[in-house]
Amino acid sequence: MILRVLVLLLAAALPAAAAEPVFPPGSRLGLVPPVEMTRSERFTGFEEPRGAAITLLEMPQEAYEELTRGLDLDVLKGQGLTVESREDVSVGERPAVLVTGDQEVDGIRLRKWVLVLRDPTLTGFAVAQRLNDSPVSDEAMRTALLSLSVRPPLSVDEQLAALPFRIGDRAGFRPVRAMGGNAVFLTDGPADQVAAAEQPILILARSNGPPPPPGPQRDAFANAALRDSGILDKVVIERSESFRQKGSEWHEIVARAVDSRTGQAVVVTQTLRFAPDHYLRMLGIARSDVRTAVLPRFRAVFDSVEAN
């Protein structure tokens, strides 16, 4: 009996083990979330149903200086953020900048935090916000952000396994990297960084939000998504149609365009696959002179994609 009491007293005297950071699937960034928050299934980060969220984003290492300059008080004020504090902090051994303030969006007042962290391999960017009636306290949110951690780079296979969909037939395309836990970039050729369209490229991404309603709005949505991509000029649509396949509504566009960075003539195919609560956007771009060989391969990839 005495031995048992001593064991219990010794256990009570030991410090509680520090909570381990939680890493969203496919993300190198993780943190110890407030107890009220869980990992989101809609975006890379954490959320609480009464109005609190933390979003994590990996940026290139060289983005740190630009992002921290963007946290200038006048710049933030112009974006509608009333800044309470801007601090230089240390997150582990990594330097970071933390901004705390309030912002009104569509008449709703939000408590907001922005953290930018410098790592030798990337820049960590975290945005946290909560409504007034959320049970997550200011102190809990700040503590969570200051627990931001960076894990080693994931292999391509690990990144693919974390996606909310799987590709059954890669049709000879090579996955290069996953992005944001919900998208993947593929190409065919030796280069990982593809400028213009010297190599065919494929981007597959699942949305974080619901699709537009069925009907003409989906056609308009698909056209706007293609024209507003930011990398295409002089888009001429050759074919735009909706159809049903595998129990879902699909929308497909084939178009000619010009790469906005180089003026290279390209062929583009965009396929949207709609589900009740999300949609999958699949975009393929290649030089016009290889369209006959590449378009069937794009189609093989698109047709093989299934939800996890």
Secondary structure as UniProt FT lines:
FT   HELIX           2..13
FT   TURN            25..26
FT   STRAND          29..31
FT   TURN            35..36
FT   STRAND          38..39
FT   STRAND          45..48
FT   TURN            49..51
FT   STRAND          52..59
FT   TURN            61..62
FT   HELIX           63..69
FT   TURN            70..71
FT   HELIX           73..78
FT   TURN            79..80
FT   STRAND          81..91
FT   TURN            92..93
FT   STRAND          94..105
FT   TURN            106..107
FT   STRAND          108..118
FT   STRAND          123..130
FT   TURN            132..133
FT   HELIX           138..145
FT   TURN            146..147
FT   STRAND          149..150
FT   HELIX           156..161
FT   STRAND          165..167
FT   TURN            171..172
FT   STRAND          174..179
FT   TURN            180..182
FT   STRAND          183..187
FT   TURN            196..197
FT   STRAND          201..206
FT   HELIX           216..227
FT   STRAND          232..245
FT   TURN            246..247
FT   STRAND          248..259
FT   TURN            260..262
FT   STRAND          265..274
FT   STRAND          279..287
FT   HELIX           288..290
FT   HELIX           291..304
FT   STRAND          305..307
//
